[in-house]
């Protein structure tokens, strides 16, 4: 019998995987506290959770029946929410699944996917899993897109350009002029608007002008159902039609679909929580301005990238000892920085007091 790894696809034998966040129980065990004492400010999660109407809708969901493989109700509701036709919308098991599906549809082995680092790690991870070449273009000194460098990196093997707006972890937006410059290059341009509800800024109005534009969004952040894994894309009906043909038939489970519908129906209540998280982010900005030697990057999301001008890992570890977990990145330009999610007022009280004591 051959070794099992000898039977595997060669590019998957050793993969540079995505650094995901550990569950609450593991974080608590690591620092010797109870799970209920953990403050999760490391995953840009919404601490308020779904609304009561969403919880009740999920509780009533029959679990013995397969969900609609075409997500007719959800696509219609998303069409009303976004102002786009239902045939231009495709839900996915989180935006992550849609990133992977786009790779499968457009990229042959060895062809290129381009991202602009530092940014969300799933773009390059999915590219590697799909045996694509990853072309990572560094952002400029202000973490803005370097359009000239992107143009230089695009060639006839480049199929997809991934752009996050607001960018994770730096929080800055892509301008319409920047987006149009990239769309004119020809490859599919995927604009990840995961944090759209926190800023209200979108490039979806360009969909009618550019058939190669794809918009990604999610329910994880604003609707606080990250655990149910529900996202969606808006794009050309041609792209959506082909993705429907290749996606798993029941990729959205019944509970996620019902939660999405209920969230859209109860979005007025949920958006109040979004507004509170934005206020807490602004409060953190104000407090950080009072700490010498600390700066932050302007953010349009529910998080803040903070530069401590010293080893960020050490500060992260000190916060962890107090039960406060934030996100550290190994990217060379971020080693003195931490991404801190916005939390409840009580959570931010503890965070601010801890930062003042540590820094």
Buried (B, 14 or more C-beta within 10 A) or exposed (E): EEEEEEEEEEBEEEEEEBEEBBEBEEBBEEBEBEEEBBBBBBBBBBBBBBBEBBBEBBEEBEEEEEBBEBBEBBBBBBBEBBEBBBBBBBBBBBBBBBBBBBBEBBBEEEBBBBBBBBBBBBBBBBBBBBBBBBBBBBBEEEBBBBBEBBEEBBEEBBBBBBBBBBBBBBBBBBBEEBBBBBBEBEBBBBBBBBBBBBBEBBBBEBBEEBBBBBBBBBBBBBBBBBEBBBBBBBBBBEBBEBBBEEBEEEBBBBBBBBBBBBBBBBBEBBBEBBEBBBEBBEBBBEBBEEBEEBEBBBBBBBBBBBBBEEEBBEBBEBBBEBBBBBBBBEBEBBEBBBBBBBBBEEBBEBBBEBBEEBB
